[in-house]
């Protein structure tokens, strides 16, 4: 899904310079130690921190999509790594610790990622190939190989060393000259080698064979290294290739079915594929070909016959064999006789044609490339025949009476392979100009290829991508005169383009369509690149070619919506033929018939934009939509959705226009709705497919636009008879009983104009009547499911329409029904109620000031209830959904309240002004509290609301999800500000309890730190006021107390409030309160804490209260009472865990007292074998100690 307005590769290009600079700057830090003298760098590091290695790799990985951006700086990046690598190998350091990676592994990982991003061939070119390092590399690889047998050595190290060793085998010296300094090697088990083979060669062979069965990239490097070894002149003289090829063939085609892993055969097959490409080893090619021919038999049981990599290797071997047989060297008598005595060329071509339809993509790619190479090596007449066979294969699976663009019965994989083969042949200019008409026909057909899977997803992206390559190759390799000479009379894509004077212009038009509207981003960009090549190679052949290249830019078409809306509109302005082709294309599978909803919405916007370019174009598009809808079946949900959306967008444009001819447009909205009713779309069922395609929301948008257009027509021509669209009221009745989110979104904009139209037409309101909805909504809200949620949404949208400014009995009853719904048992219904109340407020402006006070009071109370919904079930804090929706309602109300003119407020009585201020302050207090909510989503939305509507108390740093220290600090600051209204202190403290008493650990510590810092630096009076308000909140949390607000009755605050109190008492803040005048009511606080855990079975609450007692014991005026309470809990509390905690608290409080010394010998859980006597004895001593404490 496209979620950004900027493409990743655009950001990469812009950031590449910074990334490369960081890479060059960071590499020396992990390669070298700091120099002790004036040297450029110090010794190589012995180990690398994993975090530093990950940082380097993360700087390389982004270039995966644009590897060429690395080229300019590779000469500064790779050589230092190679230098450090060699130094480490020559002077190995101590082993790395378990927390760090050794330097060899780290450098190998960096080089591997560079090879992965840029390609091994490019990176290996920077490796040092001095022969003096051959022994070092070889010995290091042997060490890694030995470690791999014992423990899991990093395979990247082996891969890099194998690549390096393969690179060094290019040295033009005999390997025998390197064997003097090495220890005597052992032979290779199971393989007979030439007796005169140098020791170095034996070591290389042994290592290569060991990694030939690896399951990693090391296998590729090992196969390449062995192939390069046997191709050396000195090794050819010794006949090493014969031994290794015979050995590999035995592994590929064993006498019995292999039982080991498939890699034991893939490695030797890779080696054979590399050998088959060497002309110097052509005498071995026949035996290699015969071995692979066995794998292609239908009855083969060899695992390689069904393995994608194995089949690709076989195709590569067949290709190399065919190419060598066509270009037989003079000395290759064995290969010449083999080619003359067999039909190798015909067999290979037949196998390649079959492989073009293979199920595995790598096999098709290999077969297509092999086919093009063979065609280019054949005489022109034979190549012509093969290309013709490829062209004719496109019609396989089609009936004779169907066109080439009917893709329903064809094999998509086969089309992909055939298109690739044709494209590669065009790239090598192997096709004759006589075949260009047929080639163009199939390429354009492939560019429009599309099939739908059973699940509805689109198939054929790879076919269209290959077609882009074919058109690009055609544009690049063939001259303008050759393309203009093509007879276009029978080409279907040329006949469909007006004013297309040439095939080049027709191809450009097809590329424009694909670049603007294809579902796949790589296809759109491929079409853009092909269009640029076509226009650049054939100047003055395409209408507005230069401007077209600038509009259909490679980067511009990266996002599909941008391509459909912006690029298509700009291209259509260049020439009418482009406009017409784009409009026709938008009607097809790439536009309104797209597989996903987002693309169909973009296509509808694009089509409406194209239609709005002129009155004639508008009428033309409208007629096309009308006719297309009449011929569309009701089962084509996706296309119907696109057509409905397009019609709705067209009508919306007509409502906004000021052009008389277009605004009237001969009642086009009625024609649209007649087409809908004729198609029976308004009676379509709410099937899963229709709901998934969002057909009904689109139809509702169209219905809303039709009603608005009808109202507009009546207002401009009062003599015109108003007409309520047929079947619309019945359709609305069906919508109102639905609960899908997409349908609920479109109900308000539909029912509002429909209600107005029904009143104009003096038609009964039916299900939209106030009495009907007021009666049914409470009934629906009592259910556990959301069936009928549409009625509640409709009631909210129409409440203000029943009476101006919520005045009148109907509006009052509607508000009452929705306010009752906010207390429904099901939380989903409470969310719906909050949404409905928001819709009610959306229609109010200055009318709010004239609304009855009772209605406003009821409305505000309902919003307040929603903002204090803390329902928790097995899903978690689901009440947060109600709070989030309630914040939207509060934001709308406060916005309307602020917009009320001052003189209008002053015209009311003093009591009314006080009432208005009270209602606003009630919601503002909730917003302040929620701006310090522990949940990020709720806190973020409340912070934005606080910024917009409480400007005097808005935090300086407000973000979408505020959680940093600046926001917390500024949000808490009003607690100690002299201008802070008194009514805001309590909600701020309640919010503080939420964020600093029960949030996530990081946010908890951050908010607590800022709170203590604020209170410590503030005036003692603010500290006293804070703890006094905190005490009032705690008292309201006592079960059975008389709550002052709805919030404080909720038990969700009890445990966070106790936790925060325990933390605050553990700081230095209580010491400031002890000396304050008037004195703080410590005994009231102690009594409150006792009431909060009285007869409680909540162990966490009991434990935190015990911790509070620990800190309260430090207050001299209540020390005795605290100890008495703790002693009572130790005696009577039934929970062992709590008794142990109380004993620990008494031990800490009485440290140094003789009475508590024996407490450590008692098992306070009550399970000890010492019995009851010892505990009673200790409790008696504790009682005497507590009784003797001075109460003063």
C-alpha positions, 0 to 999 in steps of 0.5 A: 500500500502506498503511504508516502508521497515520496518514493524510497529511491528518491530519498536514497538518491538524496541521502546517498552522499550522506550515507557514503560519507558516513560509511567512509568516515566510520570504516577506519574506526572499526578497521584500525587502532589509533596510531601511536606515531605519525603513521596514517593508521595503527594496527588492525583491530582484533575484534569489532563491536556488533553494534559498530558492524551493524551500523556499517551494514545498515549504511550499505543495505539501502543501496540494494535498489540503486547499486550504481550509486556506490561506484564513484566511492568504491575505490575509497571504500573497498581497498582499506578493507582489503588492506586491513583484511590482509594485515589481519591474516598475516598478523593474527591477533588474540581471539575475540571475546564472546561479546564481540566479533573477530575482525575476520568475520566482521570484514568478511561480512562487510565485503559480503554485503558489498558483493550482494549489493553491487555484485561480486564481479565488481567488488572482487576487482578491488581485491589484491591479486599479488601472488605472494598472498596466495599462500596466506589466503589458502592457509586462512581458508583451510583454517576456516574450513577446519573450524567449520567442521568443529563449530559453526564458522561464519560462511561469509568468511569462507565465501569471501576467501573463496572469491579471493582465491579464485581471483588469485588463480588468474596469476600467470604463473604455474602453481608448482612455483608456489608449492615450495613454502607449504607443508606436504598436503594430503590427497582428496578422499574418493578422487584420483588426481594426477600424480604430478599435480602441485601441492597448492593445486591439491589444497585448492581442489580439496577446499573447493570440493569441501565447499561444493556441497555447502548450502550457502553462497560459498557453493557458488564461489567454490564452483567458480574457483574449481572451474577457473583452476581446471581452465589454467594452462598448467592444469590442462596439461596435467588433465585435472579437468578430466578427473574433476568432471568425471567425479562431478558427473558421478555426483550429479547422476549417481547409480542410486537415488541420492539420499543426502541433501540436494546441495550435494548435487547442486554444487557439482552441477554448478561446476559442470555448468562453469566448465561447459562454457570454456572452449579450452575444455570443449572435449569434456562438453559431450560427456557433460551434455549427456549427463544433463540430458538424463535429467531432462527425461520425463521419468527421471527420479533425480531430485535435480529434475524438479529443483529450480536451481538444478533446472536452471543449471541444466539450461545453462549447460545446454546453452553453452553446449549449443553455442560451442557446437555452433562455434566449434574451435579448430582443435575441438574434434571431439565436439565437432564429431559429437555435434555432427552425429547428434541433433543437439541444436534441435534438442536444445531449442526444443528444451528451451521452448519447453522451459519458457513455460516452466513454473520456476521464474529462474528457469524461464529467465535462463531459457529466454536468455539462452534462446536469444544467444542461440538465435544470435549465433544462428544464420538469419534464416534459422533465427527467423524460424525460431523467432516465428515459433516463439511468436506462434507459441503466444496463441497456445491455449487460445481458441481460433476465434479469439483475439490475442488480447483474450488472456483468460485461457492462456498460461501466464508463465508461458507468456512471461517466458515467451515475452522474455525470449522475444525481448532478449532477441530484440535486444540483440537485434536478431529479429528481422524487420519483416517480423516486426508487425507480429512482434509489436502485436504480441509485445503490446498484448503482453503489455496489457496482459492481465489475469485474475486468480480465484482470490481476485488478485491480479496475475501477469505483472512479470509479463508486462514487465518483460514487455517493457523490456521488449519495447525498450530493446525494440526502440534502442536497436531498430532505426526510425525508418525501419519502424516507420516502414512497418505495415500497421493496417492489421495492428489492433493497437494502432487502429484504436488510436486516433490520429496515430500516424505511425507505429511509434506514436501508437507504441508511445500511447500504449506506454503512457497508459501503462506508465500512468495506470499499471498496478505494479510500480516496476511496470509503471517505471519500466514503461516510463523508461521505455517511453523515454527511450522511444522518444529519444531514439526516434525524435519528432515522431511522437506528439509533444515528445519532449514535454511527454518525457518530462511529464511521464517521468520515471520518478513521477509514476512511482506512486500509483495514485500520483500516476493516475491523477496527476501524471495522467491529467498532465499527459492528457493536456498535451494532445487529445489522442492521449486524453481519449486513450487515457479515458478509455483505459480508465474504464478497463482493468487498470482503472475502474476495474482494479483489484484494490479499493484504493486504486479504484478510488484514484482511477475515479478521481482521475477520470473525473479530472479528465472529464472536467477539462471541458464541457464536451469531454464531461458529456463524453465521459458521462455517456461512456459511464452510463453505457458501461454501467448498463452493460456491466453484470451485477457480479462484477463488484469491483467494476461496479464500485469504480463506476459508482465512484466515478459517477459520484465524482462527476456529479460533485464536479458538476455541483462545484462548477459555475459554467451554466451549460455544465451545471444543467447538463440535461439532468445527467444525475437522473440519467446516472441513477436510472442506469443504476436502477436499470442495473439493479445495483441498488438492490444488490445484496450485502455479500462478502464480495460486495462488502470487500469491494466497498460497492455499497459505500460507493453507491451511497456516495452516488446517491448523495450526489444525486440528491444534492444535484436534484436540490440544486436543480430545484433551487435554480429552476423552481418550476421543475418538479422535484423527483426523489430517485427511485428505490433510494428510500428502500436502499437507505432503509437497508443501509441503516441496519448495517454496521460496517465502518465504510458504510457508516462513513457515508451515511451522514452525507447521504441522509442529510440531502435526502431529508432535504429532498424529501421535504421539498418533494413533500414526501413522507420521511419514512425511516429518516423521521425523527420519531422513527429513529428516536424509537428504534435507536434505543432498541438497537443499543440494547443489543450486544451486536452493532446491527442497526448502527446506521440508524444511530449515525443517521440520527446524529447527522439529522438531529440539528435538521429536526430543529434549528439550534437543537430547538424543538421537541424532535431535536431534544428527543434525538439528543436524549436518545443518543445521550442514553446510548453513551451508557449502553452495555456494549462498548461498541455502541458507546463508540457509535453514540460518541460518533453520532454526538460528534455529527450532531455538533458538526452541523451547529455553528452560531446556533449553539448559543440559541440551543436550550440549556437543558439540551446542551447540559445533557449533551455535555454530560454525555460527552463527559461520560464518554471521556471518563469511560475506562471499561476494561475486558479481556481485550484491554482498555476498550474504554479508550475507544470511547475516550478517543471518540469523546475527545473529537466531540469535546473538540467540536463543542469547545470550538463552537463555544469559542465561536459564539459572539461575545455580544450574543453571550452577554445578551443572556442572563448571568445565570446562563453565562455561568451555565455556559462557562460551567459546561465548557470547564467540565469538558476542558477539565477532561481534556486537561486530564486526558492530556496526561493519560498513560495511553499514547493515542489518547494522550496525543489526541488530547494534547492536540485538543488542549493546544487548540482550545486551552491556549493559555495552558497548552504545552510548548512542545505538542506532537502527535504522540507526545512522550518526550521530556519537553512535553511532560515538563510543559504539561505539568508546569501549570500545577505551580503557576500563579495564573492557573485557575483553581478548577484546573488543578484537580484534573491535572493531578488526576492526569498526573496520577495516570501517567506517573502512577501506572504508565509504561516504565520509561514514561513512568520514570520520566514523568515522576522525575519531572513531577518531583523536580517541579514540586521541589523547585516550587513555592511550598504553598504549591506543594501543600496545595498539591498534596491537599488536592491529592488527599481529596482525590484519595478520599473520593476513591474510598468505596462508598464515598460521595464522588465529586466527579464521575472520574473519581468513582472509577477504581482504575485510579486507586492503584496508580494513585497509591503507587505515585503516593508511595513514590512521592513520600519516598522523596524529600517532599514530605520534609518540606510539608512537615514545617509548613503552616498551616500543618498538613493533615497527616492523620487524615491521610493515614485514615484515608489509606486505611480506608482504601485497603480496609477488608481488601483482598487485592494483594497489590493494593495491600503491598503498596499501602504497606510501602506507604506506611513505611514512609509515613512512619517517618512523620513524627506526629503519626509514627505511633499510629502507623506502627500500631496499624502495621502491627495489627496487619502483621497479626490479622492479615490473612495473606502470607505475602502481605504479612511478610511485607509488613514484617520487613517494613517493621524491621526497617522502621525499628532497625536498632531496636531490640524488639525487632531483632528476633523477627528474622527467626520467625516464619511470618508466612505461618508455615514454619514448624516452630509453631505459634508460640514464637510468633506470639512472643515476638508480637508481644515484644513488638506491642510493648515497643509500639506502646512505648513510642511517644505520640508526640 
